[in-house]
Structure formats: C-alpha cells, structure tokens
Amino acid sequence: ANLAVQSVDELVSQDVANLANAFAKLDAGGRAGQELLLQLARNAKLSQMEPAHLAALAWAYARLQHPEAAPLLRAIAEELFSSQGFHRFSTQEIVNLLSAF
C-alpha cells in the first residue's frame, strides 16, 4: 500500500478501480490501506473512467465504509448526471453501481 501511495498519480482509471476493489475484497482497510484509498479517491479521474470501473470503485469504498465513500459517491453521481453518462452503462453495471449506495 505504501508503494502504491507514492505512485497513485501514475495509475490509469482501471488500475485505480482494480486496486480499490482488491483492498475491499481483502478487507484491507488498515492504516496504509486507508491512506491509499484516500489518495485514490482524491486523484480519481471520474470523467475518464469506464462504467465498470466507476461501479467497482464505488462498491469498494462503500464496502470498506471508507470516510471518503460519501464524497466519492456524490462526485460519481454528479459526474454521471452532468455528463448524462448513464447511457454508457449496461444493466449489470447500473446494478453494481447502485449497490454501493
């Protein structure tokens, strides 16, 4: 987690989603994990993320009940409403995203 924090700004959106999802699945919300997830949330380029990545990212933060979950979910919702991005989502991706809320 410490190494990933140092290079978080170099990660592409799929890496951000995969890393957050892996930490959530492992229930790795320790201090280093929390710091990594904080940095990922602050550096996530939501407008560039594929629907599956947005859904995975939202689920990961909600699963870990991370302090940045609510602001991140709000930012995802605002991004999708402002860009009318819901049309890009499959039914399954919408279900996955909504499960985070």
N, C-alpha and C positions, 0 to 999 in steps of 0.2 A: 504494500500500500504506500509506503514512504517513497519508493522509487516512482510509482505512478503519479504521485502528487507533484513531483518535480517536473514531470513531462506532460502534465494534463493539457496544456495549451497546444500540444502537438498531436493530440488524438483527433481522429475523424469521428463523425457522429456515430457510426456503427461501433467503434471502439468504446465510446462513452457509454452507449446503451449496454453493450456486452459486459463491460466492467461493472457497471452498477448492478446489472442483473446477476452477475456471478456473486457479488458481495451479498446480495439479498438472498440468493438461494443457499449460500453457505451460512447465512445469518451472521455475517462477519461485520457487525456494527461496532466493533471496538473503537478505541480512540483513533488509531491510524485509519481505520475504515471510515469513521465519521468525518475525519478531515478530508479524506479523498473524495467522499461523496459531496461534501460541502464545495470543494473546488470544482467537481464535475458539474454541479448544479449552476454554479456561478459562471462557468465557461461554456455551457451547452449552447450551441447554435441551433435553436429550435426551428428556425425557418429553413434550415438546410437538412433537417432530419426526415428520413423516410417514415411513413406511418408506423411500421413495425417497430422502429427504433424509439419513436415517441411513446408508444404503448409500453414497451419494455422498460424504458426509463421511468415512466410514471409508476408502473407497478413496483419497481424496485424500491423507490423512495417510500411509497405507501406501505409496502411490506415491512420495511425496517422502521417505520414510523420516525423517519429522519426529520429533524427540525426544519429542514428545507422543503419537506414534502408539500406543505400547503402553498408556499410561494411558487414552487415549481409547477404544481398542478394548475394554479391560477395563470401562470405565464403560458403554459401549454394551451389552456382553454382560450386565452386572449389571442394567442398566435393563430389558432385554428379559426376562431370567429373573424378576426380581422382579415385573414387571407382566404376565408371560405375554403379552408383546406380539408374539410370533412369529405369532400367528393373523392379524394385520393384514397380513402380508407376502404378496405374490404369490410364486410360484415364482421368477420372474426377480429380484425384489428380494432374496430369500434368497440366491440365487447371487451377486448383485452384492455383498451384504454379506460373504458368506463369502470372496469373492475377496480381500478386504482382510486376512484373517487368514492 
